Amino acid sequence: MEGENRDDVRDAVVDMCERLLCNPVIHNYKITVIPQDYACGCSDCE
């Protein structure tokens, strides 16, 4: 997901998770915001 403001992006993802992916009453989930420069997750990019 693209966006300039990290908090706005996180809020949008939380909203999507709660409405589309899970029932927050019975499911747990974790959201991690990764800057685009590190999106691949490999150690070479850090």
Rosetta constraint file for C-alpha pairs under 8 A:
AtomPair CA 1 CA 9 HARMONIC 7.19 0.50
AtomPair CA 2 CA 9 HARMONIC 7.33 0.50
AtomPair CA 3 CA 8 HARMONIC 7.54 0.50
AtomPair CA 3 CA 9 HARMONIC 5.98 0.50
AtomPair CA 4 CA 9 HARMONIC 7.94 0.50
AtomPair CA 5 CA 9 HARMONIC 6.37 0.50
AtomPair CA 6 CA 10 HARMONIC 6.16 0.50
AtomPair CA 6 CA 33 HARMONIC 7.65 0.50
AtomPair CA 7 CA 11 HARMONIC 6.08 0.50
AtomPair CA 8 CA 12 HARMONIC 6.22 0.50
AtomPair CA 9 CA 13 HARMONIC 6.27 0.50
AtomPair CA 10 CA 14 HARMONIC 6.14 0.50
AtomPair CA 10 CA 31 HARMONIC 7.79 0.50
AtomPair CA 10 CA 33 HARMONIC 7.06 0.50
AtomPair CA 11 CA 15 HARMONIC 6.18 0.50
AtomPair CA 12 CA 16 HARMONIC 6.25 0.50
AtomPair CA 13 CA 17 HARMONIC 6.11 0.50
AtomPair CA 13 CA 31 HARMONIC 7.89 0.50
AtomPair CA 14 CA 18 HARMONIC 6.16 0.50
AtomPair CA 14 CA 31 HARMONIC 7.69 0.50
AtomPair CA 15 CA 19 HARMONIC 6.09 0.50
AtomPair CA 16 CA 20 HARMONIC 5.51 0.50
AtomPair CA 16 CA 21 HARMONIC 7.05 0.50
AtomPair CA 17 CA 21 HARMONIC 4.78 0.50
AtomPair CA 17 CA 22 HARMONIC 5.95 0.50
AtomPair CA 18 CA 22 HARMONIC 5.57 0.50
AtomPair CA 18 CA 23 HARMONIC 6.21 0.50
AtomPair CA 18 CA 24 HARMONIC 6.09 0.50
AtomPair CA 19 CA 23 HARMONIC 7.70 0.50
AtomPair CA 22 CA 27 HARMONIC 6.18 0.50
AtomPair CA 23 CA 27 HARMONIC 5.62 0.50
AtomPair CA 24 CA 28 HARMONIC 6.47 0.50
AtomPair CA 34 CA 38 HARMONIC 6.36 0.50
AtomPair CA 34 CA 39 HARMONIC 5.97 0.50
AtomPair CA 35 CA 39 HARMONIC 6.26 0.50
AtomPair CA 37 CA 45 HARMONIC 7.28 0.50
AtomPair CA 38 CA 42 HARMONIC 7.68 0.50
AtomPair CA 38 CA 45 HARMONIC 5.86 0.50
AtomPair CA 38 CA 46 HARMONIC 6.40 0.50
AtomPair CA 40 CA 45 HARMONIC 7.56 0.50
AtomPair CA 41 CA 45 HARMONIC 7.28 0.50
AtomPair CA 42 CA 46 HARMONIC 7.45 0.50
